[in-house]
Amino acid sequence: MRIGFDGTPLQYTRSGVGIYVEQLLRCLPLARPEWEYLLYTNKPFTSNGIPGIRPFAGYFPRSRWVWMQFKLPQIIPQSDVDLCHFMNNSAPTRCAAPYAITIHDASLFLFSQYHPWSRLAALRLLLPQAARRAQAVITVSQASRQELIKILRLSPEKVHVIHSAASQDFQPLRDQEQRDRLQQKYHLPPKFVLYVGAIEPRKNLLRLIAAFGRTQADHPDCHLVLVGPDGWMMNGALTKETIAANLAGKVHYLGFVPQADLPGIYSLATLFAFPSLHEGFGLPLLEAMACGTPVLTSNCSAMPEVSGAAAHLVDPNSVESMADGLNGLLNSAAQREWYIEQGFARARQFSWEQTARETAAVYEQVLAAKP
């Protein structure tokens, strides 16, 4: 069998979707070594150390959208694939091969105010068509599956839930010399609450800062550290909220951090806060758990599903609920230790190898149904 993949997410800074694509492509050749795997990209691209993946020529670097809608439909027949997998919420309107599409969440439709207009214009019209034409739709949680079936009017039989996972790189950093080196490199305080993810409105960081401000009376030595690439529409809002909450010098924005340093930063954190308003999965939850960091997260969308009983859940729309949760965890070392142990067990229930096996089974199901 020969499978073609849209590899364009690999060309950018690795975030949730880029990590999903990279880990899936690393593990699929291990799950089905007899298959062939081709990578389509709009720019010349090597397999970047991913064994078993062969780039296929046919580029249009000036526009990813033009490449996908006009160039890629010409390339796919030339590559003689049995099936394509588009892994980032979009697909060409014409595709000569059967295809699966991964749609990570329904936030484009449920929370359109949290997306830039360019993304809405490009995807809201085309995504429903791509999903209905696909032979299979893959999503990353039961919460997303229910939303997508309802919003896109999809047949439930074609929508498959396949969970993501934390990579094996995420484990506690125990070596004190390495911990000290990392602490110095990023000027990390001895005690801090950590957030990891894109810096954008959907992640609810303004309420997190306000809630963190309410912990200072009892925990004046605690800081807040934000890690992640700049998203959009924040425009100094974090700084304004920091000043309003009287937290000057207490909120640290590290920007994008290389993947190699993230496990250590998780390990150094006192606790991890992820109060997002909506997630298809919420990969940082499992990353933090795998590193032995107690987790606080939202009680909505996919976050309870992913975290199970291994996280303290709060109402992300309530600063008071978040503040109570943060204070409760900061006040109780015993409670933090309980969540750490629960988190280790929860993270072990997910693996990219399992994700790859389940994805390969969807491919086989699609081809078995082919006339």
N, C-alpha and C positions, 0 to 999 in steps of 0.2 A: 504494500500500500504506500502511496505517496501523498503526503499532506503538505499544503502550502499555508504559511502563516503571514499575517501582517506584522512585521517586526518594527514598525516605526516608533512604538513607545520606547524601544531600546536606544533610540538616538538622543534621548533627552535625559535630564537629571532623573535618576531613579526615584520614583515615589510609589504610591500604591499600585497603579496599573503597570508601571515599568517593572516593579518587583514581581508582580504576578506573571508577566510575560517571561521574564528571565528565568524564574524558578520553574515554571511549567516546561519551558524549552530545555532546561537542564535535565529534568526528570523524565520526560517522555521517551527519549532514546533508551533510557534504562528500563522503562516499563515495556516498551515494544522495540527492541533493538533491530528487528528485521524490517522495520518500516524505513522509508526515506522522508526527510524533513527539509522543506525548502523555505527560505526566508525572503519575503518581498519587502523592500524598503524603497522610499522615494529618493534616497541618497546612497551613494556607494558606502557599503558597510561590511565589516568583517563579522564573523560569528562571535568575536570578542571573547574567545576562550570557552564558548559553549560547544562542547563536543557533539558531533553527530548532526549539526545543523549546517546546511549549505545555502549561502546567499544566492539569489537568482537575479540576474541583471534585468534592467528595465527601469530607468530612473527618470524622475522629473523633480529636481531639488527645489524649484522655485515655489511650489505650492503642494503641500501634502494633500489638500482637499482635491485639487485638480488631478493630481496623480491617482488618487484612489477612485475618483468617479470616471475618469476618462482614459488614463494610461493603464491602470491595473486590469481593467476588463480585457484589454488586448494582450496583456502579459500572461494571464492565467491559462488560456488555451495553449500557449506556447510551452508552458511548463508541464503539461500533461499530468496534472494532479488528479487524484481520485476525490479529494475533498479539501476545502479551505476552512481555516478557522480565523475569524476576525475577533481580536481579543480586547478591543478598546471602544465599545459602544457605537461602532460605525462599520459600514460595509458598502461596497459599490452597489449602485442600483441595478447593474447588470453583472451577473457572475455566471460563467459557463459551467462551473462545477457546483455540486452540492456544497452547502456550507453551514457551519455552526457559527454563532456569534455570542460572545460574552458581553452581557450588559450588567455592569457592576451595581447599579442602583437606579432608582426612579426619581432621583432628586431634580433632574431637568424638568420634570412635570409637577412634582410636589412642592419644590422650593425653587421656582424659577428666579426669584429675587436674589438668590445666592449664586447665580451664574452670570458671567459676562455675556453681553448681547451677542457677541460673535459666536460663542459656543451655542447659544440658544438658536441662532439663525441657522447654523450649520447642521445641528443635530435634531432639533425638535420635529422638523418636517421629514427628514430622511430616516430617523431611527425607527419609527413605527413601521415603515415600509420594509426596512431591512430585517426587522424582527419577524414580520409576518411571512416574508419570503424565505427565511432561513429554515433549514430542515430541523435544526435544534437551536434552542436558546439556552445558554448556560448562565447561571447567576450564582452569587456566592453566599446566599443565605435564604432561609425560608421566608424571612420578612420581605426581602427583595422580590422573591418569587411571587408572593401574593400581590404585591404592589404592581408588578409588571403584567401579570395576568389580567388584572382589573383595568389598568390604565391603557395598555396596548391591545386589549381584547385578544389575548393569545389563547390558543388551546392549551389547557393545563398539561396535556401529555407531552408537549414538545419543550416544556420549560424544566430544566434540570438544575438541582442545587448541588454544587460542588464547592466545598469550603476551601478557603486559602489556609495558610499556615505561617508560622514564624520559621525562618531558615535556621539551620543548625548552628549558624554563627552566633545566634542569640542565646547566650548562657552567662551565668554570673561571672564577673571579673573579680577574682579573689586575690590576685597578686598585688600586694600593697605598693610595690614600686611602680607598677603600671597604673594603678589607681592614682597615685600621687602625680605621675607624669600627666595623666589626662586632666586631673583637677587643675594643674598649673596651666596646661595648654589652653583651656577654655575659661580660666579664671572662675571656676565653679566654687560657690560657697560651701561650707561644711554641711549645711542642712538646707534642702530645697525640694519644692514640689516641681515636677517635670511635666511638660507637655511636648509631644512630638507629633507633627503633622503639618499640613499646609497652613499658611497664615491667611485665612480667608473667612468671610462672615459666617459660613455654615458651621465652622468649628467652635463658635460661641466663646471666643476668647475674651470679649469685653466683659461678659458676665463672670468668666473665670477670674479675671483680674479683680473685679468688684468683690467677688466672694473671698478671694485670697486676702484682700484688704481687711476683711472682718476677722481673720485669724491673727492679726498682728498684736492685738491686746494680750493674747495668751502665748503667742509664739513670735516675739519680736526678732528672734535670731533666724527665722525661716525666710527663704527667698523663693521667687518663682522664676523658672528657667523655661523659655520657649524655644523649641528647636523645629526648624522646617523652612522650606523655600517660601519666598514671597508669593502669595496668591494674588488677589485683586481686591479692589474697593476698600482697602483699609485706610489708606491715605492719612497716616498719622493718628488714626483712631486709637491705637494701642497706647501711644504716648499720652494722648489726652486723658484716656481712662486711668492710666498710671498716675498722672498728676492729680486727677479728681479723687482717686482713692488714697492719696497721700503716701504713695509707694515709691517715691524717688529713690533710686539706688537699690531697690528691692526686686525689680523685674528686669531680667536679662534676656535679650533676644540674640541667639547665636546664629540665626540664619540656617542655611543648608549645612549639614554636617556629614562628612563621608560615612558610608555604611560601616566601615571598619571601626569607627569610634563610637557608634551608637550603643552597642552592648555595654561598653564601659560606662557611658553616661547614664543609661538606665540603671546600672548597678550602683552608681553613686547616689542616685536620687533617694530621698526619704520616702516619697510616694509618687505615683504617676496619676495625673488627672487628664481625662479625655471626655469632656462634657459636650460632645458634638450634638447638634440638633438632628442630624440624620446621617446614617452610614449604611452602605451596602454590606459592609463587613466590619471594618475597624481593625486592620492588621496591627497597629501599634499596641492594642490590648494584649495580644498574644506575645508580642515581642517583649513587652514589659514583664509579663508573667514568667516567660522563659528565663529572664535575667534575675528573677527573684525580687521584683519590685511590687509592693502592694498597689492595687489599682482602684481608682474611683472613676466611674463612668455613668453615662446617661441611662435612664430606664426606658428608652424608646428605640424604635426601629430595630436594627440588627444587634445592638450592643448587649442586651441581656442574653440573646441567643448565643453569641460568641463567648461571652464571659462566664455564662452559667452562674454557679454560686460563688465564683472565685473573685468577684469584684463587688465593691460597695456601690450600689445604684442610687442616683439622685435625679431629681427633676431638673433637666437642663434649662427650663424656662424660669426657674426660681433661684435667685441669688441666695436666698436664705437656705434653701435645701442644699445647695452646693457648699455654702459656708459651714453648715452643720456637719456635712460629711467630711470636709477637710479637717475641721476642728476635732471631730471624733477620732479620725485616724491619727492625727498628729498627737492627740492626747494619750493614746493607748498603744504602747509597744506590743502588748499581747495581741491586740486586734490586728496590728500590722503583720505580726508573725503568722497569725492564722491565715490571713489572705495570701501571704507569700507561699505557704505550703499548699493552699488550695490552687494558687496560680500555677505552680510547678506541675501539679497533676492535670490541670485543665490544658495547659499548653502541650503536654505530651499526647493529648487526644487528637491533635492535628498534625499532619505532615504533608510536605509537597510530594512525596512519593505516592501517598494515597490520592492526592489531588490528580496526579498524572494518570494513575490507574483508572480512576473514575472518568476522567476526560477521554482516555482511549476507549473506554467502554461505550461512551456516547458516540464517538466516531464509528465504531463497529455497528452500533444500532442504526445509525443513519444509513450506512452503506448496505446493511442487510435489508433495509426497506426500499432501497433503490430499485425501480422497475427494471 
